[in-house]
Amino acid sequence: MKLPNIRMNKEGFLQGDFTVWMILFALCMISIVEVYSASSNMTYKSGQYWRPVVEHGSYIMLGLLVTWIVHKLPCTFFKVTSVFGLLFSFILLGIVLFTTRINGAARWIGIAGITIQPSEFAKITLVGTAALLLATFRDKETGGASAFAFKWVAGLTAVTCLLIVGENFSTAGIIFIVLLMMTWYAQAPRKWLLGVIVPIVVMGGIVFSVLKFTPAETAHEISQKPMLHRFETWANRIKGGDKLADDPMEYDIHENIQVTHARIAIATCNIVGKGPGHSVERDFLPQAFSDFIYAIIIEECGIEGGLLVMGLYLLLLYRARRIAEQCKNRFPAYLVMGLALMLVVQAMVNMAVATGAMPVTGQPLPLVSKGGTSTFITCAYIGMILSVSHTARKAEENEVAEVAPETVAP
């Protein structure tokens, strides 16, 4: 079977898949422009008009440095670091539960004056550990991942999600979906996959029904319990779709301000957009530079701008699949697919929320939304994908070099 041809930067300052580098640079440029545009409230309050773009630009530059450093590391380096990193992530996730809540949730922890989000470390290390387990323990009969590997991956995923779900339900859901996709891609036993999918779907339906039909007073009482303090928030988000009035003139624009102004931003884009820097809703939309930046992108750049951003993420997933097909070993193949899926699924969730297709979740748009930890970790994702692509290409070239002398006529 002929391996797919992937355009690579063979040697030099930048190595790895050329298209992945271009996707990275494109998303970073979009991020700098749109974060600056969407930060009008920050500049108005501080009076420092260049501070948001300088600060975010600094994060982007440091993130690109992270990408460059990581893409120079050999693929085998990620095996050991993933396992020990996941154990360290469990410790941080346990500590963060006892920290001060921000916006109603305990998701951040301060270390040496730097605020980090442990769930971001948990995602990347869990993907690496799962790839190692699925690649190492194989079923001799089917050739796919063994039941032993699946059980370990399922157990580690369950622990990670349980530590996160109370404070960040959407992140736990994304982790579960991505790890399920990884085990499916690794050809884990179908009966074990179904044994997980069916109960989770049933449980999800029950939870959705409880949240949707629990009276507001009861939801408020339940939220007073420490372990369920987010119950009322979840219930309100699920019920958000029921608040649309029959008469638009009777709609309370202040009742669900995030969703309302995001929809206004999209509805007033006039297909072609208002132009970068000309957003109106950025002045009224909370977290315009983070969770709802995709709505601002559509308002300023039009439907075609929104499709372009979506297309970049889908192209990243496509290139990751091509790189995985080129890998000689299973670990890098599973690793690159898991990393790409984690980025793309999160991006699709953010876009679905911004366009009103999903309840509000609080997921940033990878590499585009303003952020510190999330930007660095996302750049590490890209660096690992580039490292795998470079390693796979070198392995293919070495194989061709070994075969070539035998094929030359005397």
N, C-alpha and C positions, 0 to 999 in steps of 0.2 A: 504493500500500500504506500503510495507516494505521500510524503508529508506535505502539509500546506506550506506555501511560500510566504514567509513573514518578513517584511522589510525591517531590517535591523540597522542600528548603529554599531558596527562591529567592534571597533576600538576607539579610544580617545576619551575626551572629557565626559561625554554622555554615551552611555551604552544601553542596550536593550531595544525594545520595540519602539520604532520611530513614531508610530501613530499614537501610542500611549503617552509619549512625551508631548506631542502636539495637543492631545486632549487635556493634559495637565496644564499646559501653558494657556490654553484657551479658557478653561474654567477659572484660572487664577486672574486673568485679565478681566473677565466678566465680573468676577467677585469684587475686584478693586473698584471698578466703575460703579457697580450697583450698590455696594455697601456705602460708598461715599454719598451716593444719591439718596439712599434710604436712611441716612443718619442725620437728617435735618433737625430732629428734636434734640439730639445730643449737641449739635453745634449751636442751636438756639439757646440752650440752657447754659452751656459753658462759654460761649462767645469765641471759642477757638475753632475756626472753620476748617482748618487743615488737620486738626488732631485726629478725627476718626480715620481718615484715609492714611495718614502717616502711621498711626498705630496698627491698623489692619494691614497696611502694606508691609510693615515690619514683621508681622506674624506670617504673612505669605512668603517673604524672603527667607525667614527662618525655616518655614515649612519646606521650601524648595531645597534648602541645605540639608534638611533631614532626608528628603527624597534622594538627593545625590549620595549622601553617606550610606544609606541603607541599600541603594541599588549597586553599590560596590561590594557589598558583603556576599560571600558564597551562600548558596541556597541551604547548605547543611547547617549553617549557623542558626537558622530559624527553628531547627528541631529542638535543641536544648533550651533556647531562650523562651520558646512558647510554653514549654512545660513548667519551668520555674516561674515564668511571668504569670501564668494562670494562677499558681499557688499564691503569689504575691497579690494578685488581683482579688482573690477571695478575702485576704486579710484587709485590704483597703475597702472592699464592699461591706465588710462587717463593721469597720470603723465608721464609715460614712453614715450608717444608720443612726449614730448617736451624735451627729453634728447638727448645727443650726440649720433649720429649713429655710430655703430661699424660694419665694413664689410658691410656698405650700409644699415643697418637696425637698428631701435631703439627698442631693445628688452630687455635691461638690465637697472637696476636702482641701484644706490648706496645708501645704508642705513647704517650709522654708520661704514663706511669703508668696508662694505660687499656688493658685487655685487650679486643681485638676479634677477631672470627672472619672472616677474609677471604672465606671461602666464601659468607657471607651477602651481602656486597657484590657478589660475582660473580653470584649468582643474580638480583638485582634489576636490575643493569646489563645482564646478558646478555638478559633478557626485553625490556628497552627497546631494545637494539640490534637484536635479532631482529625486533621489531615494526616498527622503522624500515626494515630491509632488505626485509621481506616486503611492506610497504606501498608502498615506492618502486619496486621492480623488479617489473613485472607482465608477464604473457604476453598479448600483444595478441589472440591467437586464443581462448584459454580464459578470459581475464579473471582468472585466479588468479595466485598468486605465480609468478615465473619460475624456471627452472632455475638461473639465475645467483644469485638470492636464496637459493634452497635450498642451493646449494653453500657460499655464504658463511656462512649460519646453521649448517649442518652442521660446517663447519670451525671456527668459533668455539666451538661446543658441544663438539666433540672436544677442542680445546685446554683448555677449562675443565675438562672431566671428567678429562682426563689429569693435570692439575695437582692435582686433588682426590682421585681414586679411591684412590690409595695410602694416604691417611690417613683418608678418609671415604667408603667405598664407597657407603653409602646415599644420601648427598647427591648424589654423582655420578649415581646411578641416577635420583633424583628429577628432577634437572636434565635428563637425557636424555629421560625420559618427558614432561615438561612441554613441552620444546621440540619434541618430535615431535608432540604434540597441537596446538601453535601452528601448525606448518607444515601440518598437516592442516586446521585451521580456516581457514588462509589459502589453501586450495585449491592447494597446491604440486603439481607433477606427480606423479601416483600412481606412475609407474614408478620415480621417484627415491625416493619414500617406501618402496616395497617393496624397493628396492635397499639400503636401510639397515636396515629391519626384519628381513628374512630373515637376513642375516649375523649381526646382533646376537642374534637368538633362538637361532640355532645356536651361536654363541659362548657365550651365557649357559648353554645346556644343557651344553656341555662344561665350563665353569668350575664349574657346580653339581656335576657328576659327579665332577670332580677333587677338589673340596673335601669332598664327602660320603664318598668311598671311599679317600682318602689315609690311610694308617695314622698314628696319633698320633705315633709316633717320627719318621716321615718329615716330617710337618707341622712338628714342632718344629725339625728340621734346616733345612728351607726357610726358616723364620722368622728364622734367624740371618743371612740375607742382608739387607742394608740396604733394598733396594727391595721386599722381600717380608716385612717384619717383622710385618705384620698377617695373614699367611697362616694361622697357627695359630688366631688369634682368629676369623677367618672360618669356618675348618673346624669349630671347636667350636660355633659358632652354627648352622651348617647341620645338624650332627649332634645338636643339642639334643633333637630330637623322638624320637630313638632311646633316650633314657635313662629312659623311663617303665617302671617295674617292673610286672609282672603283679599282684603283691600290693601294695596300697597301703601295708601295714605295712613293706614292705622298701624303700620309696622314701626316698632320702637327701635330706632337706629342705635340707641345706647344700650340696649339689653344684651346683645351679643356682638360687642364692638369689633372683635377681631375678624370674625366671619363676615360681618356686614361690610366692613371697609375693604376686605380682600375681594369680595364679590363686586363691589363698586369699582375697584381698581381694574378688574378684568373686564367688566361690562363697559367701561368708558375708554378702553384702549383704541377703539375705532379700527380694529383689525391691524392697522399698520403701526400703532403705538404713538405716543406723544413725543418720543425722542428721549434719549438718555439725559437724566437730570431734570426732566419736566414732570415728574410724578406729582400728583396732588394728594393722593391718599396716604403718602408716606408721612404727612403731617398729622394724620389722625389714627394711623394703624400702629398699635403697640407691637413691638418686636418686628418692625418692618425690615430691619437689617438682619434678622435671624430667621425665625420660624416661618415668616410670610414673605420672604424676599422674592419668591417665585411670582407672587402676585404683582409685585412692583416691577419685575422684569417684563411681565406681559403688558402691564400698563404702559411702560416706556418703550418697549421694543416690539410690541404687538404679538399676535398669535404666532407669527413666524419666528420671533425671538424665543418664545416659550418652547416651540417645537425644536429649535436649534439646541437649546440647553438639554431638553429631553433626549434628543438624538445623540448628543455627546456621551451621555451615560450609557445609552444602549450600544453605542459603538465601542465603548470601553468593555462592556460585557462580551461583545462579539470578539474583540481582539483577545480577551482573556481565554475564551473558548478555543481560539486558534492556537494560542500559546500552550494551553493544556494538551491539545492534540499533538503538539510537537515534542512534548516532554517524554524522555525515555523512561523515567521513573514515576511511580504513582504519587509520592508525597508532593513534589512540586506541582503536579497537575491538580491535585485536590486543593492544595494551598492557594494557587492562583484563582481557581474557580470560587473558593469560599470567600476570598478577599473581594473579588469583583462583585459577587452576589450581595455581600454585606453593604457595599457602597451603593449599588444600584437599587436594591430593595429599599434602603433608607431614603434615597433620592425620590423614588416613586411614591413613597408614603408622604414625604414633604409636599410633593406636587399635588397629590390627591387632597391633602388637607387645604392647601392654598386655593385650590379650585372648587372646594366645597364637596368633593366626592367622599370625604371621610371626616369623622369628628376630629376636633383639634387634638393633636398629640404632643406637640412640643419637640418635634424632630427637626434639626437644622438640615439645610441642603448641603451635602458634602462638598467641600472646597469652595463653596460660593457664600454661604452664610458667614456672618462675623463670628469669630470664635478663637479660642486659644488652644486648649487641649484637643478639641475636635479637629482643628486644622492640622496640627502636628501629627496626630494619629492617622488622619486620612492621607497625609503625605507619606507616612511610613507604609501604608497600604500600597500606594503607587510604587514606592521604592522596592518593595518586596516583589510586586508583579514584574517590574523591570529586571530585577535580579534573576528571577526565574526565567524570563524570556532570554536574557543574555546567556545564562547557563545552558538552556536548551539549544540555543543556536550553536554554541561552541561544541556541544556534544555531537550535534549533527555534522558540523564541519570536520571534527576529528574522525568521525566514522567514514565520511567521504574520503578523507585523506588516506585512511588505512586501506580502503578498497581500491582506490585509484591506481596504485602501482600494479595490482594484479590484473587490471583490465587493459593495460597498455600493451600493444602488440610488440613483439621482439623485433 
